[in-house]
């Protein structure tokens, strides 16, 4: 009995403290594809100014999932500034409905509670 309890304790801990969005909804990062009608140079950053990445379309960027929007700006004024809105990851709802308060906290703190559109199309001027 004591052995089985000791074996089950780590498993129970993982289940209780893991978030659905972290485990099933893609984790704390995701890829975003940026497409355009012709090659365009730009900069990606979060709305708080952090996480700057440079790109030339077509591009695939790996981004951290955050509650902050992503802002795409042109290096040469070739396209209008585009905002990729941060939205709630649907897996978070499943976590909350299943009574996973600790798991939903894990998702929120780690970033898995949020998601961005997988593909963004920008138009040249």
C-alpha positions in Angstrom: 0.0 0.0 0.0 2.8 2.4 0.9 4.7 1.6 -2.3 1.7 2.3 -4.5 1.0 5.6 -2.7 4.6 6.7 -3.3 4.3 5.7 -7.0 1.0 7.6 -7.4 2.1 10.8 -5.6 4.3 12.1 -8.5 1.6 11.3 -11.0 -1.1 13.0 -9.0 1.2 16.1 -8.6 1.7 16.3 -12.3 -2.0 16.1 -13.0 -3.0 18.6 -10.4 -0.3 21.2 -11.2 -0.3 20.9 -15.0 -2.6 23.0 -17.1 -4.6 21.7 -20.0 -3.4 24.4 -22.3 0.2 23.7 -21.4 -0.1 20.0 -22.0 -2.6 19.8 -24.9 -2.9 23.3 -26.3 0.7 23.8 -27.7 2.6 24.9 -24.6 4.2 28.3 -23.9 5.3 29.1 -27.5 3.9 28.8 -31.0 4.8 29.6 -34.6 3.2 32.4 -36.6 3.5 32.5 -40.4 3.7 35.9 -42.0 2.8 36.1 -45.6 2.7 38.9 -48.1 2.2 39.5 -51.9 6.0 40.2 -52.2 9.1 40.0 -50.0 8.8 42.6 -47.2 11.3 43.4 -44.4 9.8 44.0 -41.0 10.2 43.9 -37.2 8.0 42.0 -34.8 7.7 43.0 -31.1 5.2 42.6 -28.3 3.1 45.7 -27.5 5.2 46.3 -24.4 8.3 46.7 -26.7 9.9 43.3 -25.7 10.9 40.3 -27.8 12.1 42.0 -31.0 12.6 39.8 -34.0 13.4 40.8 -37.6 11.9 39.0 -40.6 11.6 39.0 -44.4 8.3 37.6 -45.8 7.4 34.9 -46.2 8.5 34.1 -42.6 7.7 31.8 -39.8 8.5 33.2 -36.3 8.5 31.3 -33.0 6.9 33.5 -30.4 6.2 33.2 -26.7 2.5 33.1 -25.9 1.8 36.2 -23.8 -1.2 38.3 -23.0 0.4 41.1 -25.0 -0.4 41.7 -28.6 2.3 41.4 -31.3 3.0 44.4 -33.5 4.5 44.1 -37.0 6.2 47.2 -38.4 7.9 47.8 -41.8 11.5 48.6 -41.9 11.1 50.6 -45.1 7.5 51.8 -44.9 6.4 49.1 -47.4 3.4 48.0 -45.3 1.1 49.4 -42.7 1.7 48.5 -39.1 -0.2 45.3 -38.3 -1.3 44.0 -34.9 -1.7 40.4 -34.1 -4.1 40.2 -31.1 -3.5 37.9 -28.2 -6.5 35.8 -27.5 -7.5 33.1 -24.9 -6.4 29.5 -25.7 -9.6 27.4 -25.9 -7.8 24.7 -23.8 -7.9 27.0 -20.8 -11.7 26.8 -20.7 -11.5 23.0 -20.5 -9.1 23.3 -17.6 -11.4 25.7 -15.7 -14.5 23.6 -16.3 -12.7 20.5 -15.0 -12.0 22.3 -11.8 -8.3 22.8 -12.5 -7.7 26.0 -10.6 -4.1 25.2 -10.1 -3.7 24.1 -13.7 -5.3 27.3 -15.0 -2.9 29.3 -12.9 0.0 27.3 -14.4 -1.3 28.1 -17.9 -1.7 31.8 -17.1 1.7 32.2 -15.5 3.5 30.2 -18.2 1.8 31.8 -21.1 -0.1 28.8 -22.4 -3.4 30.5 -21.6 -2.9 32.7 -24.6 -2.6 32.2 -28.4 -2.1 34.1 -31.6 -3.5 33.5 -35.1 -1.3 30.9 -36.8 -1.1 32.9 -40.1 -1.0 36.6 -40.8 -1.2 38.2 -44.3 0.2 41.7 -44.8 -0.3 43.7 -47.9 2.4 45.9 -49.5 1.6 49.6 -50.1 
